[in-house]
Amino acid sequence: MNTNPLSRYERTRKLLKLWLNVPEVPLSCDDCADHMDCLVELLLADASPIGILAAVKQHIEHCHCCRTEFEALLSILRMERTDSP
């Protein structure tokens, strides 16, 4: 039985990250903003995000500021698509 407190801490941290669905290497808001338009286009095309876009989606789910920006961009593009012939 391993009673090393550091390994117990690491195991607990990893379990919490999985439970909270936090990426191992979190994406910054700047990185998220760089890819947000691609994610919006992908979601408007009813496709599933993979790779970096999945990380962007996950960041947006946890970051209020980025979620607000994402929802605004999504609304604008939806309106543009409905207005176009």
C-alpha distances in whole Angstrom, upper triangle without the diagonal:
4,6,9,12,14,12,11,15,16,14,16,19,19,19,22,24,23,24,27,28,28,29,26,29,32,35,38,41,43,41,42,45,46,45,46,49,48,45,48,50,47,47,51,51,48,46,42,41,38,37,38,40,37,35,39,39,35,37,40,38,36,39,42,44,43,44,47,48,47,49,52,52,51,54,57,56,56,60,61,60,62,65,65,68
4,6,9,10,8,8,12,12,12,14,16,17,17,20,21,22,23,25,26,26,26,24,27,29,33,35,38,40,38,39,43,43,42,43,47,45,43,46,48,46,45,49,49,47,44,41,39,37,35,36,38,35,33,36,37,33,34,37,36,34,36,39,42,41,41,45,46,45,47,50,50,49,52,54,54,54,58,59,58,60,63,63,66
4,6,9,8,7,10,12,12,13,16,17,17,19,21,22,23,25,27,26,27,24,27,29,33,35,38,40,38,39,42,43,43,43,47,46,44,47,49,47,46,50,50,48,46,42,40,38,36,37,39,36,34,37,37,34,34,37,35,33,36,39,41,40,41,44,45,45,46,49,50,49,52,54,54,55,58,59,59,61,63,64,67
4,6,6,6,9,10,11,12,14,16,17,18,20,21,23,24,26,25,25,22,24,27,30,32,35,37,36,37,40,41,40,42,45,44,42,45,47,45,45,49,49,47,45,41,39,36,34,35,37,34,32,35,36,32,32,36,34,32,34,37,39,39,39,42,44,43,45,48,48,48,51,53,52,53,56,57,57,59,62,62,65
4,6,5,6,9,10,10,12,14,15,16,18,20,21,22,24,22,23,21,23,25,28,30,33,35,34,35,38,39,39,40,43,43,40,43,46,44,43,47,48,46,43,40,37,35,33,33,35,33,30,33,34,30,30,33,32,29,31,34,36,36,37,40,41,40,42,45,46,46,48,50,50,51,54,55,55,57,60,60,63
4,5,5,6,9,10,10,12,14,15,16,18,20,21,22,20,21,18,20,22,25,27,30,32,31,32,35,36,36,37,40,40,38,41,43,41,41,44,45,43,41,37,35,33,31,30,33,30,28,30,31,28,28,31,30,27,29,32,34,34,35,38,39,38,40,43,43,43,46,48,48,49,52,53,53,55,57,58,61
4,5,5,6,8,10,10,12,14,15,16,18,20,20,19,19,17,19,21,25,27,30,32,31,31,35,36,35,36,40,39,37,40,42,40,39,43,44,42,39,35,33,31,29,29,31,29,27,30,30,27,27,30,29,27,29,32,34,34,34,38,39,38,40,43,43,43,46,48,47,48,51,52,52,54,57,57,60
4,5,5,6,9,10,11,12,14,15,16,18,20,19,20,17,20,22,26,28,31,33,32,32,35,36,36,36,40,39,37,40,42,40,39,43,44,41,39,35,33,31,30,30,32,29,27,30,30,26,27,30,28,26,28,31,34,33,34,37,38,37,39,42,42,42,45,47,47,47,51,52,52,53,56,57,60
4,5,5,6,9,10,10,12,14,15,16,18,17,17,15,18,19,23,25,27,30,29,29,32,34,33,34,38,37,35,37,40,38,37,41,42,40,38,34,32,30,28,28,30,27,25,27,28,24,24,27,26,23,25,28,30,30,31,34,35,35,36,39,40,40,42,44,44,45,48,49,49,51,54,55,57
4,5,5,6,9,10,10,12,14,15,16,15,15,12,15,17,20,23,26,28,26,27,30,31,31,31,35,34,32,35,37,35,35,39,39,37,35,31,29,27,25,25,27,25,22,25,26,22,22,26,24,22,24,27,29,29,29,33,34,33,35,38,38,38,41,43,42,43,46,47,47,49,52,52,55
4,5,5,6,9,10,11,12,14,15,15,15,13,16,18,22,24,27,30,28,28,31,32,31,32,36,34,32,35,37,35,34,38,39,36,34,30,28,26,25,25,27,24,22,25,25,22,23,26,24,22,25,28,30,30,30,33,34,33,35,38,38,38,41,43,42,43,46,47,47,49,52,52,55
4,5,5,6,9,10,10,12,14,13,15,14,17,18,21,24,26,29,28,27,31,32,31,31,35,34,32,34,37,35,34,37,38,36,34,30,28,27,26,26,27,24,22,25,25,21,22,24,22,20,23,26,28,28,28,31,33,32,33,37,37,36,39,42,41,42,45,46,46,48,50,51,54
4,5,5,6,9,10,10,12,11,12,10,13,14,18,20,22,25,24,24,27,29,28,28,32,31,29,31,34,32,31,35,36,34,32,28,26,25,23,23,24,22,19,22,22,18,18,21,20,17,20,23,25,25,25,28,30,29,31,34,34,34,36,39,39,39,42,43,43,45,48,49,51
4,5,5,6,9,10,10,9,10,8,12,13,17,20,22,25,23,23,26,27,26,27,30,29,27,30,32,30,29,33,34,32,29,25,23,22,20,20,22,19,17,20,20,17,18,21,19,17,20,23,26,25,25,28,29,28,30,33,33,33,35,38,37,38,41,42,42,44,46,47,50
4,5,5,6,8,10,10,12,11,15,16,19,22,24,27,25,24,28,29,28,28,31,30,28,30,33,30,29,33,34,31,29,25,24,22,22,22,23,20,18,21,21,17,18,21,19,17,21,24,26,25,25,29,30,29,30,33,34,33,35,38,38,38,41,42,42,44,46,47,50
4,5,5,6,8,8,11,11,14,14,18,20,22,25,24,23,26,28,27,26,30,29,26,29,31,29,28,32,33,31,29,25,23,23,22,22,22,19,17,20,19,15,16,19,17,15,18,20,23,23,22,26,27,26,28,31,31,31,33,36,36,36,39,40,40,42,45,46,48
4,5,5,6,5,7,7,11,11,14,17,19,22,20,19,23,24,23,23,27,26,23,26,28,26,25,29,30,28,26,22,20,19,18,18,19,16,14,16,16,12,13,16,14,12,15,19,21,20,20,24,25,24,25,28,29,28,31,33,33,33,36,38,37,39,42,43,45
4,5,5,6,8,9,12,13,16,19,21,24,22,20,24,25,23,23,27,26,23,25,28,25,24,28,29,26,24,20,19,18,17,18,18,15,14,17,16,12,14,17,15,14,17,20,23,21,21,25,26,24,25,29,29,28,31,33,33,33,36,37,37,39,41,42,45
4,5,8,11,12,15,15,18,20,22,25,23,22,25,27,25,25,28,27,24,26,29,26,25,28,29,27,25,22,20,20,20,20,20,17,16,18,17,13,15,17,14,13,17,19,22,22,21,24,26,24,25,29,29,28,30,33,33,33,36,38,37,38,41,42,45
4,6,9,11,14,12,15,17,19,22,21,19,22,24,23,22,25,25,22,24,26,25,23,26,28,25,24,21,19,19,19,19,19,15,14,16,14,11,12,14,11,10,13,16,19,18,17,21,22,21,22,25,26,25,28,30,30,30,33,35,35,36,39,40,43
4,6,9,12,11,13,16,17,20,18,17,20,22,20,19,23,22,19,21,24,21,20,24,25,22,21,17,16,15,15,15,15,12,11,13,12,8,10,12,10,9,13,16,18,17,16,20,21,19,21,24,24,23,26,29,28,28,31,33,32,34,37,38,40
4,7,8,7,10,13,14,17,16,14,18,20,18,18,22,21,18,21,24,22,21,25,26,24,22,19,16,16,15,14,15,12,9,12,11,8,8,11,10,8,11,15,17,15,16,19,20,19,21,24,24,23,26,28,28,29,32,33,33,35,37,38,41
4,5,5,8,11,14,16,14,13,17,18,16,17,20,19,17,20,23,21,20,24,25,23,21,18,15,13,12,11,12,10,7,10,11,8,8,12,12,11,13,17,18,16,17,20,21,19,21,24,24,23,27,28,28,29,32,33,32,35,37,38,40
4,6,9,12,16,17,15,15,19,20,19,20,23,22,20,23,26,24,24,27,28,27,24,21,18,16,13,13,15,13,10,13,15,12,12,15,15,14,16,20,21,19,20,24,24,22,25,28,27,27,30,32,31,32,35,36,36,38,41,41,44
4,7,9,13,14,12,13,16,17,16,18,21,20,19,22,24,23,23,27,28,27,24,21,18,16,13,11,14,13,9,12,14,12,11,15,15,14,15,19,19,17,19,22,22,21,24,26,25,26,29,30,30,31,34,35,35,37,39,39,42
4,6,10,12,10,10,14,15,14,15,19,19,17,20,22,21,21,25,26,25,23,20,17,16,13,11,13,12,8,10,12,9,8,11,12,10,11,15,15,14,15,19,18,18,21,23,22,23,26,27,27,28,31,32,32,35,37,37,40
4,7,8,6,6,10,11,11,12,16,15,14,17,20,19,19,22,24,23,21,19,15,14,12,9,11,11,7,7,10,9,6,10,12,11,10,14,13,11,13,16,16,15,18,20,19,20,23,24,24,26,28,29,29,32,34,34,37
4,5,5,6,9,10,11,12,16,16,15,18,20,20,21,23,25,25,24,21,18,18,15,12,13,14,10,9,12,11,8,10,13,11,10,13,12,10,13,15,14,14,18,19,18,20,23,24,24,26,28,28,29,32,33,34,37
4,5,5,6,9,10,10,13,15,14,16,19,19,19,22,24,24,23,21,18,18,17,13,13,14,11,9,12,12,8,9,12,11,8,10,8,7,10,12,11,11,15,16,15,17,20,20,21,23,25,25,27,29,30,31,35
4,5,5,6,9,10,13,14,14,16,18,19,20,22,24,25,23,22,19,19,17,13,14,16,13,10,14,14,11,12,15,14,12,14,11,9,13,14,12,13,16,17,16,18,21,21,21,24,25,25,27,29,30,31,34
4,5,5,7,9,12,12,12,15,17,17,18,21,22,23,21,19,16,16,13,10,10,13,10,8,12,12,10,11,15,14,13,15,13,11,14,16,13,13,17,18,16,18,21,21,21,23,26,25,26,29,30,30,34
4,5,6,6,9,10,10,12,14,15,15,18,19,20,18,17,13,14,13,9,9,10,8,5,8,10,7,8,11,12,10,12,11,8,10,12,10,10,13,15,13,14,18,18,18,20,23,23,23,26,28,28,31
4,5,5,8,10,10,11,14,15,16,17,19,20,19,18,15,17,15,12,11,13,12,8,11,13,10,10,14,14,12,13,11,7,10,12,9,9,12,13,11,13,16,16,16,19,21,20,22,24,25,26,29
4,6,8,9,10,12,13,14,16,18,19,21,19,18,15,16,14,11,10,14,12,9,12,14,12,13,16,17,15,17,14,11,14,15,12,12,15,15,13,15,18,17,17,20,22,21,22,25,26,26,29
4,6,5,7,9,10,11,13,15,16,17,15,15,11,12,11,8,7,10,10,7,10,12,11,11,15,16,15,17,15,11,13,15,12,10,14,15,12,13,17,17,15,18,20,20,20,23,25,24,27
4,5,5,6,9,10,11,12,14,15,15,14,11,13,13,10,8,11,11,7,8,11,10,9,12,14,13,14,13,9,10,12,9,7,10,11,9,10,13,13,12,15,17,17,18,21,22,22,25
4,5,5,6,9,10,11,12,14,14,14,12,15,15,12,10,13,14,10,11,15,14,12,16,18,16,17,15,12,12,13,10,8,11,11,8,9,12,11,10,12,15,14,15,18,19,19,22
4,5,5,6,9,10,11,13,11,12,9,11,12,10,8,11,12,10,11,14,14,13,16,18,18,19,18,14,15,16,14,11,13,14,11,11,14,14,12,14,17,16,16,19,21,20,23
4,5,5,6,9,10,11,9,9,7,10,11,9,6,8,10,8,7,11,12,10,13,16,15,17,16,12,12,14,12,9,11,13,10,9,13,14,12,13,17,17,16,19,21,21,23
4,5,5,6,9,10,10,11,10,13,15,13,10,12,13,10,9,13,14,11,14,17,16,17,16,13,12,13,11,8,9,10,8,6,10,10,8,10,13,13,13,15,17,17,20
4,6,5,6,9,9,11,10,13,15,14,11,13,15,13,12,16,17,15,17,20,20,20,20,16,15,17,14,11,12,13,10,8,12,12,8,10,13,12,11,14,16,16,18
4,5,5,7,5,7,7,10,13,12,9,11,14,12,11,14,16,15,16,19,20,21,21,17,16,18,16,13,14,16,13,11,14,15,12,12,16,16,14,17,19,19,21
4,5,5,6,7,8,11,14,14,10,11,14,12,10,13,15,13,14,18,18,19,19,16,14,16,15,11,12,14,12,9,12,14,11,11,15,15,13,16,18,18,21
4,5,8,10,11,15,18,17,14,15,17,15,13,17,18,16,17,21,21,21,21,18,16,17,16,12,12,14,11,8,10,12,9,8,12,12,10,12,15,15,17
4,5,9,11,14,17,17,14,15,18,17,15,18,20,18,19,23,23,24,24,21,19,21,19,16,16,17,15,12,14,15,12,11,14,14,11,14,17,16,17
4,7,10,13,16,17,14,14,17,16,14,17,19,18,18,22,23,23,24,21,19,21,20,16,16,18,16,13,15,17,14,13,16,17,14,16,19,19,20
4,7,9,13,14,11,11,15,14,13,15,18,17,17,21,22,23,24,21,19,21,20,17,17,20,17,15,17,19,16,15,19,19,17,19,22,21,23
4,6,10,12,9,8,12,12,10,12,15,15,15,18,20,22,23,19,18,21,20,16,17,20,18,15,19,20,18,18,21,22,20,22,25,24,26
4,7,8,5,5,9,9,8,10,13,13,13,16,18,20,20,17,16,19,18,15,16,19,17,15,19,20,18,18,22,22,20,23,26,25,27
4,6,6,5,8,10,9,11,13,14,15,17,19,22,22,19,18,22,21,17,19,22,20,18,22,23,21,22,25,25,24,27,29,29,31
4,5,5,7,9,10,11,13,15,16,17,19,22,22,18,19,22,21,18,21,23,21,20,24,25,23,24,28,27,26,29,32,31,33
4,5,5,6,9,10,10,12,14,16,16,19,19,15,16,20,18,16,19,21,19,18,22,23,21,23,26,26,25,28,30,30,32
4,5,5,6,8,10,10,12,14,15,17,17,14,14,17,16,13,15,18,16,15,19,20,18,19,23,22,22,25,27,26,29
4,5,5,6,9,10,11,13,14,17,18,14,14,18,17,14,16,19,17,16,20,21,20,21,24,25,24,26,29,29,31
4,5,5,6,9,10,11,12,15,16,13,13,17,16,14,17,19,18,17,21,22,21,22,26,26,26,28,31,31,33
4,5,5,6,9,10,10,13,13,9,10,14,13,10,13,16,14,14,18,19,18,19,23,23,23,25,28,28,31
4,5,5,6,9,10,12,13,10,9,13,12,9,12,15,14,13,16,18,17,18,21,22,22,24,26,27,30
4,5,5,7,9,12,13,11,10,14,14,12,14,17,17,16,19,21,21,21,24,25,25,27,30,30,33
4,5,5,6,9,10,8,8,12,12,11,13,16,16,16,19,21,20,22,24,25,26,28,30,31,34
4,5,5,7,8,5,5,9,9,7,10,12,13,12,15,17,17,18,21,22,23,25,27,28,31
4,6,8,10,9,7,10,12,10,11,14,15,14,17,19,19,20,22,24,24,26,28,30,33
4,7,9,9,8,11,13,12,13,16,17,17,19,22,22,23,25,27,28,29,31,33,36
4,6,6,6,9,10,10,12,14,15,16,18,20,21,22,24,26,27,28,30,32,35
4,6,5,6,9,10,10,12,14,15,16,18,20,21,22,24,26,27,29,30,34
4,5,5,6,9,10,11,13,14,16,17,19,20,22,23,25,26,27,29,33
4,5,5,6,9,10,10,12,14,15,16,18,20,21,22,24,26,27,31
4,5,5,6,9,10,10,12,14,15,16,18,20,21,22,24,26,29
4,5,5,6,9,10,11,12,14,15,17,19,20,21,23,25,28
4,6,5,6,9,10,11,12,14,16,17,19,20,21,23,26
4,5,5,6,9,10,11,12,14,15,17,18,20,21,25
4,5,5,6,9,10,10,12,14,15,16,18,20,23
4,5,5,6,9,10,11,12,14,16,17,19,22
4,5,5,6,9,10,11,12,14,15,17,20
4,6,5,6,9,10,11,12,14,16,19
4,6,5,6,9,10,11,12,14,18
4,5,5,6,9,10,11,12,16
4,5,5,6,9,10,11,14
4,5,5,6,9,10,13
4,5,5,6,9,12
4,5,5,6,10
4,5,5,8
4,6,8
4,7
4
